[in-house]
Amino acid sequence: MPGLADSTGGKTVDRQQEFVLRTLEERDIRFVRLWFTDVLGTLKSVSVAPAELEAAFEEGIGFDGSAVEGFARVYESDMVAMPDPTTFQVFPFEGVGAGESARMFCDILLPDGSPSWADPRHVLRRALSRAAEKGFTFYTHPEIEFFLLQGVPADGGVPVPVDSGGYFDNTTHAVARDFRRQAVLALERIGISVEFSHHEVAPGQQEIDLRYADALTTADNIMTFRHVVKEVAISHGVYATFMPKPFSDQPGSGMHTHLSLFEGERNAFHDPGDPEKLSKVGQAFIAGLLTHAREYTAITNQWVNSYKRLFPQALANRITEAPAYVCWGHLNRSALVRVPAYGKPNSARVEVRSQDSACNPYLTYAVLLGAGLKGIEEGYELPPGAEDDVWSLTDAERRAVGYEALPENLSEAIDVMAGSELVAEVLGEHVFDFFLKNKRAEWEEYRRVVTPYERMRYLTAL
């Protein structure tokens, strides 16, 4: 499994570069896309000819960082995209009849060769290094939900899903079933292992679960996943969206993620002597996730629309699994953090259920790891678990047992994040400040827009 060490050991990188250059020649690859993400998690790409790649390995590709969200100010704009050869992958399904294409993720550097503090990959690398200093390797396993739509209305109207299926439905005669098969085949052909795929609760809603990997590999895989899913959808004449809540009267799309820490080959969350088989490290990690949950919610749920998934209208006869209250449990899918039942000791893990599939995975995994490590470092005590359906309780009942609500909108979330020393430390000053500034601007823009809801409710009544 590729990990952090693969891209930092000199000999390993040299061998990987040789493999990449040899593969370009043997496979007749005509285009090499160099990928990176901005602070908001938008995928960026520059294509280079294979003949230029050897020089790119040595010197990188220069670009204007001031043109990329959150990277640099105009007077400090020069940046370098340095290809990471350990992420090289051929895309055999994209070059039919014209030679194959490939991609590599890049690390973003300053002209002097030092890492850019604005690079989300560097933010996650820094968090993983801190975990490594304590002897831990951080693994993640995401369950990614999204919608397939017949198209996107140009006027912002309600879109039409591709089917009327529900949870685990076998939509044999609809595009979704064949789409999932083609998407899974495409992902596996480029080395991204898929564990499960199925129809989700809402019409047109799909879920594809990736196998666990180290957090940096998983974040790279999520960015690749979103690209591949959209491309496969286009080939089927439909549209895939990772928008958290496209429909008011249907559940939204989350990205529940299972997390675990390993010390060498040993799962640090497992303790055979504990009644729940959960180690002190695992308990403190969960306590860290809970203690800092409100502070990192702006990262895990970074869009105005994200909070309509967390705090939806009541849906009759529909499952609402978006966690809006800070608590944990075992069988409780309304809890923010769930500890799944597991058989083998190395399967011990915790599941965080708040983040949505439109988050920046690098920043999300960095803050989740940072919160968990803080719990371990400070010896946080894990409160009693919640086995009630938290959504069915009244506000008074939730207050009585101490279940605090997550921020209810983006404005509240960024206000809470602004006061967080933990999130500022994990993200670094540059990313922290830019993210807050960008999200405040998004909220201000949103709150000034008159919506169809307001016109329907007030035009004739007032």
PyMOL commands that set and color helices and strands:
alter all, ss='L'
color gray80, all
select helices_A, chain A and resi 4-7+10-26+50-59+65-67+74-76+85-87+120-133+175-189+215-235+280-291+293-300+306-310+345-347+361-378+390-392+395-401+410-418+421-427+429-447+452-458
alter helices_A, ss='H'
color red, helices_A
select strands_A, chain A and resi 29-37+43-48+61-64+78-83+89-91+100-109+137-149+194-199+205-210+213-214+239-241+255-263+266-267+325-326+328-329+337-338+350-352+404-405
alter strands_A, ss='S'
color yellow, strands_A
deselect
rebuild
show_as cartoon
